[in-house]
């Protein structure tokens, strides 16, 4: 299935050369999403004599990870709700979060004035639910006011959105943009200012002691390393604290302009996020659904449920784009931004609020690297200790990991034979004493790889929508040939030499 997002499908391409040879830099940024590119731009624009030399390595192409697969919405609140943040922390922390995220949106707006065709617009965010959501809506209204966010109440939302059963919260002066177009244009700006940007330059080994990152065609040694990779590469304590989910989205053309400008969050039992986009003379409606735990959900069923929900409210439409994105949620409701125990700058735990949090992270990193550490940095530092605020999420996440390890190592294998795999089929199979994660492409080519994630040894599961092997423990994802796509794993799944068709597995 084609899973090219609407943003990637309507943005101009990039074209940066692969890293070739061994280079040195003041700052190495790993990751070319909104966090890494914004940081590169902030550092490259410096006019001082000691302007840092910046090298950015992107494993694929700029913006094609989480940034280019997001919803393109920008907002001061957080998707889990300000009421949750006030409950875990305090109204004062909620005000700090709202102020920092509001400043990040203003920064994006300022940058958008310098960039062509990135689709920035200010608009309202609408949040509502069904009849059972009345108390939740009331609490959220109070929390938003306590956080200093401009919010009003109304009784209804535009047709054909799900009807409001308990009142509607209207957050004023939020924003939207075209995230892939934005990050591609920002990367060009950073490169023109002197940042070295390399695409198709996946880091396959990290020597944190010597501050050296190795790719297949070269290496970078730098005084400072920033992992703007959505989750840190390698093994870190923070991985044990973050639940990992995927969220699916679809887009279709709309002629009538409904539901109009705005970010629309329906938090009823069905859970639906809606927005529109004007691109290439066409208007699209974007619908995103509920979250699903990586590696242990039925991807096809999740996508089908979202398509049926879009059809329920918008009628029969031809879906033009289907995609999904991954998110890592901080255990206590806040992201992890700053130096970890190894002195490496990380930025993770953004939940589904990554476009704004990623910009916050880049601005915090730039301030620290330039000698002006921001006060907000202490609140989101990776080594903060908040056992009461985050204990439940940490325990739940690690129980999930343990359950998955036990389930996959102690239960039986699928009774599949390699020779019986039809085009498009996948399975965990045993053959000649070895266990394979096997997939046969529509063209008939057989891919057989280890079913053990190289990160911490969990067993991978098949994602039928995106044709990937996904790890349910910490979110590493791999292509059918074993190549790592995202997550903490540095290396891919080892290729297996499958026996010939009709061999010992056909018995």
N, C-alpha and C positions, 0 to 999 in steps of 0.2 A: 504494500500500500504506500502511495506517495504521502509523506508526512512533512512536506514543505509548508512552513507557516505563511500566513498572509503577509507578514512583515518582510520575511526573506524573499517572498515571491514578488514583492512590489518595490523593493529597494535596489539601488544600483550595486553592481558587484564591486568587490575589492580585488586587489592584486599585488600583494606584497611578497617579496622573494623569501624563500626558505633560508634559514640560518645556514651559513656555509663557513666552517672553520671555527677557530677558537678566538673569542673576543673577551675583552674586559669592559666593565662599566661601573659607574657609581651605584646605579639602581637597576636591578633586574625585576621586571614585572612579568609574572607567569599568568597568562590568561588575558584574552582580548575581548572580554565583555564590557559592560558599562563601568564596572569598578576599575579594571585595569586600564582601559582607554582614557577614562576621565583622569586618572592619576597621571598617566603619561602626558596628557595635555597640560595639566596643571604644572608639572615639573618642567616640561619643554618650553613653556611660555616665559619662564624666568629670564630676566634681563641682567642678572648679576654676573660679575666676573667668575664666580665659582658655581655657575650653573651646572647641575649634575648631568652626566652622560647617562641617558636612559635607553635600555634595550627592553623591548616587549616581545615575548614569545607566545604565539597562539598555536594550539595544537591543530586546529582546523582552519577556519577563516574567521575574520573579525566579526563578532556578534552572533555567530551561528550556534552558540550554546544556549544558555538560559535566556540571555537578553533578547535574542532574535526569536525566541519561542514563548515570550511572555504575553501579557495582555495589553501592554503599552499604557497602563494607567498609573497616574502619579497622585498621591494623596498623603495628607498629614497623619491620618489615623493609621491603625494597623489592622490587618485582615481579621485577626483574632478578636478585635474589639478593644476599645479603650477601657471598657468596664473590667475586662480581664487584667489589663495592665495596672489599673488603679488598685484592684484587689490584691495583685501579687506584690506591688511595690507601694505606690502612694500617688496622690494627685500631683505632687511636685514633680515626681519622675515622669508622669504622663505629660505634664506641661513641658518638661525638657525634651521629651521625645517629639511632641508636636512641633515645638519650635525648631528643633534640628531638622526634622523632615520638611517643614515648611521652608526653611532656608535652602535646603537641597533642591526643592522644586523651583524656587526663585533663581537659583544658580543655573538649573537646566534651562529655564526660560531665557535667561540672559545669554547663555551659550547659543540657544536656538536662533537668536537674532543675528548671530554671526554665521549661521550655517544655512545652506539652501535646502528647501523641500523636506523638512523633517516633521511637518504636520503638527506642530505644537498648538494647543488651544486650551484656554481656561474653561472649565465647565463645572457643574455641580456633580456631587456624588450622592446617589440615593440608596438608602439602606432600609429594607423592610422585611417582613416575614408573614407567616400565616397567622391564624387566630390564636395559636398557642404561644406566639412570640411577644405578647403584649408586655409582660414583665421585663423580658430581655431588652425590648426597645426602650422602655422607660429607664432602665439602668444605664443603657448605652447613651441615651440623651444626657443624663446627669453627668456621666463620665466625660463626654465630649465637651460639655460646658466647663467642667473642672479643669480640663486640659487646655482650655483657651481656644478651642476650635469653633469657628462660626458655624452654628447649626440651627436649623429651624425644623418645625414639624408641619406636615401636611397630611391629607387624608388619602390621596390616591397617587398613582403613577401613570404615565402615558400608556395608551394601548399600543401594541398587544401584549405588554408585559404581564407577568403573573399578578393578579389583583392583590392589593394590600389588605391583610386581615387584621392588622393591629397598629395602623399608623405608619407614617413614612418619615425617616430622618433625612434631612437635606443638608449636606455639608457643602458650604459655598466655596467658590474660588479654588477648587481642586484643578487637576489638569490631565491632559492626554497628549501623546505624541506618537510618532512612528519610530519605535525603538531601534530597529535595524538601520533605518536611514540615518538616525541620529548618531549612533555609535560609529557607523561607517564614515560619516562626515567629520566627526570629532577626531577619528583616527587620522584622516587626511590632514586636519589642522595640526595635530601633534607631530606628524611626520614632517610637515613643512617647517615646523619650528625646531626640528633637529632630533626628535625621538627616532630610534631605529626600531622598526616594526617588522617582525618576521611571522608569516603564516606557515601552516603545515610544518610546524617546528615543535612537535610534542616533546616534553621533557620526559625522558625515560629513566633518569637517575638523578638523585639529588644528594649532594654532599654538603650537608648543612654546616658542618664544622669548618670547611674550607670555602663555604659560600659559592659553590659551583654547581651549575645545572647542565646536564648533558642531554643532547638530542641525538637523533640518528646521524646527523651530518655536521655536528659541531658542539661547542660548549660555550657557556657564559660564566665568567667569574666576576662577582660583584661585591661591593662593600655591603649593600643592602639587598635583601630579597623580599619581595612582596608576592604572596600567593593569592592572586585574585581569581581563584579557580572555583569559586562557589562552595567548595569544601576543600580543606587542605589535602595536598597530595602526600601520601605516606601514612604512617601510623601515629595518631595523636590522641590524647585523652579526650579532646573535644568531640571526637566521633562517637564516643559512648553516650554523649548527652543529647544528640540530635536525632529525633525521628525524621525519616526520609519519605517523601510522598511525591506522586506524580499527579498532574492535573491536565485534563484533556480539553482541547478547544477545537471549534469548527468555525468556518466563515462561509457566507453565501452572499450573493448580490441582492440588493434591495432597491426597488424603484421608487417606493413611496416615502423614503426618508425616515420611517418609524424605526425606533422610538425617539429619534432626535438626538442632539448632543447631550452627553452625560455619561457617567459611569453608574451602572445600575446593578446593585447587589441584592438578590433575593435570597434570604436566609431561611426560607421555609424548609420543609422536609425534602424538597427536590433540589435546592441549592443551585442557583444559576447566576452567572455574571454576564452582563450584556453591554456592548458599546458599538459604535459605528466608526467607519473610516472612509474617507474620500481618497481615492487613489486611481490615477490613470483615467480620469473621467468617469469612474464607476463608484458607486457607493456600496459598501459591504457592511454586513452585520456580523459581529464577532460574539460567539457564545462560548463560555467556559463553564465546566461542571464542577462536581465535588472532587475532593482529593482522594487518592487511593495509595495504600502502602506499597512501596516499590517492591517488586519481585513476588508478591503474594496475592495479587489481584488479577482478575481476568480482564486483560486490556481490551479485547474485542467487545466484551459485554459493557465495559465502562464507556467506550466510545459510542456504541450503539445506544446506550441509555441517554447520552447527551444528545445525539442526533434526534432521538424520539422526543426529547424534551423541547428542542428547538422547533421541531415540527408541530408540537402541541400548541405552541404560542405563536409561531410565525407561519404556519401552514407548510404545504409541500414546497420545498426549495431544493435547488441543485447545490449540493455542498461543493464549493470550489477549493477549499483548503481544510486539511485536518492536521493537527499537530498536538504535541504535549510538552510539558516542561517539568523539571524536577525542582523540589525545594527541600531545604534543611531548616528545621525549626529550632531556635534556641530553647533550652529547657525551661528558662524562667521568663520567657516572653520577649527577651531582648537578644539582639545579635551578638556575635563575638567579633570585635574589631580591635586590632592592636597587636602588640608583640606577644608571642607565646613564650613558653619556657626556653626555647632554643634561640630566642631573639629574632625570629622570623615574623614579619608582619602578615597576619591572616585576616580574612574578612569572610565570615560565614554565618549561618543561622538566621538568614534573612526571611524565612518562611516564604509566603507568596508576595512579599512586599519589597522584592529585590531591586527594582529599578531605582526607587528612592533610597533604600538602605545602601545600595551599591554606590550611589553618589555621595551619601554621607560618609561612607568608608573611605572613598578616594580623597575627600576633602580632609578627613582626619589624618590619613596617612601623609598627605602632602604637607600639612601643617607640621607634623612631627619631624618629617625628613628635612624640612626647612628651618627647624629649630623653634617652632611656635606651637607646642602641644596644646590642644584645645581642652577646655574643662570637661566637655561631654565625653572625652576619651576614657576617663576613669569609670564612668558608668557602664560602658560596654567592653571593658578590657577582658580578654579571653580567660585570664586566670582569676576572675572574681569568684568568690565563694558565696553562693546563695542557696544552701541546701534546702531551706524551707520553701523558697519560691520555686525551685526547679526539681525538687526531689521526686515528685510524682512522675513527671515526664521522663526523668533519668531512669527510674525503676522500670517504668512501662517499656521504655525502649530496650533496655537490656534484657528484660523478660522475653520480649519479642525475639531478640537475637538468640538467646539460649534455646527458646522453643523451636526456632527454625533450625538451629544446629542439630538438636536432638531429633527432630522430625526427619530431616534429610539424611542423617547418618544412620538412624536406626530403623527406618521404614524401608519397605521394599522398593525396587526400581520399577519403572514402567516396563511392561512385558512387550517391548518393541524390538524388532530386528532391523538392522541397517538396510538389508535388501528390500524390506517391506516399506521403507519410507517413501512416500509419494512426493512429487514436486510440491513444494510449499509446506511440507510437514516437518515437524521437529519432535525430538524425544530425547530422554536420557536413556541410553542403552548400554548393555554389557556385551562385550565381544572379545573373545580370546583373552579373558581374564582382566580386561580393562574396561573402565566406565567412560563413556563419551557423552558429551552434549552435542547432539547431531542435528543437522538441518540440511534438507535438500532444497536447493533453489528452484524457482519455477522453470529454469532452463535445464534442470536435472543435475546440476553440480552438487556434490556432497561435501559438506563442511563438518569436520569432526574435531572438537576441541575438548580440553579438560573442563569438567563441570565444577571445578573448585576455584573460587575466587582467590587470586593471589594476594589480596589485601590481608585478610585474617582467616581464610579457610572455609568460609561459608559456601553452600552449594547454590549455583545460579539457577534461575528459572527463566522460561521463555516468555518474551513479550511479543504476542502475535501481531500487534498493530505496527510496531516499529521494527520488527524482525531483529530483535536484540536478545542477548542473554543478560538478565538483570539480577544483581545480588540483593537479597532481601535484608541483609544485615546492616550495611552502611551505604548502599546505593550505587556501587560501581556498576557500570553498564558496558557491554561488549558487543561488537559486531559478530555476525556468524563465523567469520574467520578468526575470532578471538581478539581482534584489535580493541583496545580500551577506548571508550567514547568519553566517559565522564566518571566522576566519583573519586574516592581516595586512592584507588589502585594505580600504581605507576606502570606496571607491566600488564600485558594482555593475558588471555587464557591460552595455555600452551596448545599448539596444534597437535593433533593425534593422527597417526597413520592408520586410517581405517582399512580393514581387510577388503579385498575386492568383492564386488557384488557376486552373490552366489557362493561365497566362501563359507567359513565356519559358522557364521551367524545365521545361516538360513535354515538350520536344522529342523 
